[in-house]
Amino acid sequence: MFNSKDYSKEFDKFNRQSSAKSILKEAESEAIDAILDELAVDGVGSEDLAELLTKIADPKAVPLLKKMLDRGKIPSGWTKTDVETFVKKYPELHEPTEMTVCSLCGKSRPIVELRNVNPDYFFCRDTCWNRRGKIVGSKHVSALRCPYYAEGMCTVDGGNTCSLSFGNYGTDCYVYRIGTARRF
């Protein structure tokens, strides 16, 4: 329900989701494993599921929520604040900070010092982030054919009109997602 991308009127996702939240919150610890499994998918409902876990407040959720925080998978806002507060209550359940390699410079750093474009590309926040498009975009033919792909970045936000022939550049264009990295 939470990770469904069916937003049709017939499916009625948000009413169903509201009912599911109530049922899962009432089930409390009995629902934790199912919620954690669904949250591990990293789908469109991640924020709602993270919020639900903080309301249930079962410490079993701490390792996954901490990992999501470290990876920047919970966007800024009240949900992130609630998750941070909940996770801080259980420092003994924190796993060692994950290490990963910057896709541009090759340095191994704690994941909290990196930003990611997708699960395959991580960049140093302080030195490599602004140069990320050159390495990621250059590997995608669709990016290279785009007239607004310049110096490794999308230049549509600079006043140009997107030439994407399908969908919406904010959700369907690979280059734009590299340039904005909205949820990373």
C-alpha positions in Angstrom: 0.0 0.0 0.0 2.6 2.6 1.0 5.0 1.9 -1.9 2.3 1.6 -4.5 2.6 4.0 -7.4 -1.0 3.7 -8.3 -2.4 7.2 -7.7 -5.6 6.6 -9.6 -9.0 7.7 -8.2 -10.2 4.1 -8.4 -7.3 2.8 -6.3 -7.8 5.6 -3.7 -4.2 5.2 -2.3 -4.3 7.9 0.3 -7.6 6.7 2.0 -6.3 3.1 1.9 -3.0 4.3 3.3 -4.7 6.1 6.1 -6.6 3.0 7.1 -3.4 0.9 6.9 -1.6 3.4 9.1 -4.3 3.0 11.8 -4.3 -0.8 11.6 -0.5 -1.0 11.7 -0.2 1.5 14.6 -2.8 -0.5 16.6 -0.9 -3.8 15.9 2.3 -2.1 17.2 5.2 -4.6 17.6 3.3 -7.4 15.8 3.6 -5.3 12.6 7.2 -4.2 13.0 8.7 -7.0 10.8 6.3 -6.3 8.0 6.9 -2.6 8.1 10.6 -3.0 8.2 10.4 -5.4 5.1 8.4 -2.8 3.2 10.7 0.1 4.3 13.8 -1.8 3.1 12.4 -1.7 -0.4 13.1 2.1 -0.4 10.0 2.9 -2.3 7.7 6.0 -2.5 6.2 5.3 0.9 9.5 5.4 2.9 8.7 8.6 4.7 5.3 7.5 5.8 6.6 4.1 7.0 9.5 5.8 8.9 7.0 8.1 10.6 4.8 5.1 11.5 7.8 3.3 13.1 8.6 6.3 15.3 5.0 6.3 16.5 5.1 2.6 17.3 8.5 3.2 18.9 9.9 -0.3 18.8 13.7 -0.3 19.2 13.9 -3.1 16.6 13.4 -0.3 14.0 16.5 1.6 15.1 19.2 0.0 12.9 17.3 0.5 9.6 16.2 4.0 10.5 19.7 4.9 11.4 21.0 3.5 8.1 18.4 5.6 6.2 19.4 8.7 8.1 23.0 8.1 7.3 22.3 7.6 3.7 20.1 10.8 3.5 17.0 8.8 2.6 14.7 10.7 5.0 14.1 14.2 3.7 14.3 17.2 5.9 11.2 18.0 7.9 9.2 16.9 10.9 9.5 13.2 10.0 13.3 13.4 9.9 13.3 15.2 13.2 11.1 12.5 14.8 13.3 9.8 13.3 16.5 11.4 14.6 15.0 11.9 18.1 13.8 8.2 18.2 17.2 6.8 16.9 19.2 8.9 19.4 17.3 7.3 22.3 19.0 3.9 21.4 22.7 4.6 20.7 23.6 1.0 21.8 21.6 -0.3 18.8 23.5 1.8 16.2 25.7 -0.2 13.9 29.1 1.2 12.9 28.8 3.9 10.3 28.9 2.5 6.8 31.9 3.3 4.7 31.7 3.8 0.9 33.9 5.1 -1.9 33.4 8.4 -3.7 32.6 7.7 -7.4 34.8 10.6 -8.5 37.9 10.7 -6.3 37.9 7.1 -5.1 38.3 8.0 -1.4 36.7 5.7 1.2 34.7 7.9 3.6 31.8 7.5 6.1 28.6 7.5 4.2 27.4 10.5 6.2 30.2 12.6 4.5 28.9 11.6 1.0 25.8 12.4 -1.0 24.3 9.9 -3.4 22.7 10.3 -6.8 21.4 6.7 -6.8 22.5 3.5 -5.1 25.5 3.3 -7.5 27.1 6.7 -7.2 28.3 8.5 -4.1 30.2 11.8 -4.0 32.2 13.7 -1.3 30.0 16.6 -0.2 32.8 19.1 0.2 34.9 18.4 -3.0 33.2 16.2 -5.6 29.5 16.9 -5.3 29.5 19.9 -7.7 31.4 17.8 -10.4 29.1 14.7 -10.2 27.3 15.2 -13.4 30.4 14.7 -15.5 30.9 11.1 -14.3 27.2 10.1 -14.0 25.7 11.8 -17.0 28.5 10.9 -19.3 27.5 7.3 -19.0 24.0 7.7 -20.3 23.4 8.2 -24.0 20.2 10.0 -23.4 22.1 12.6 -21.4 24.7 13.1 -24.2 21.9 13.7 -26.8 20.2 16.3 -24.8 20.8 19.9 -26.0 20.6 21.2 -22.5 23.2 18.8 -21.0 26.2 21.1 -20.5 29.3 20.5 -18.5 27.8 17.5 -16.9 24.6 19.2 -15.7 21.1 20.0 -16.8 20.7 23.7 -17.7 16.9 23.8 -18.0 16.6 25.6 -14.6 18.7 28.4 -16.2 15.7 29.5 -18.2 15.9 27.0 -21.1 12.8 25.0 -22.1 13.2 21.3 -21.8 13.2 19.3 -25.0 12.2 16.0 -23.3 9.9 14.3 -25.8 8.0 12.2 -23.1 6.8 12.7 -19.5 8.1 15.5 -17.3 11.7 16.6 -17.0 11.4 16.8 -13.3 10.5 13.1 -12.9 11.5 11.4 -16.1 14.8 13.1 -17.2 17.9 11.3 -16.0 20.1 14.4 -16.3 17.7 16.6 -14.3 17.7 14.1 -11.4 21.5 14.2 -11.4 21.5 18.0 -11.4 19.0 18.5 -8.6 19.4 15.4 -6.4 16.3 16.4 -4.6 16.1 13.6 -2.0 19.8 12.8 -1.6 
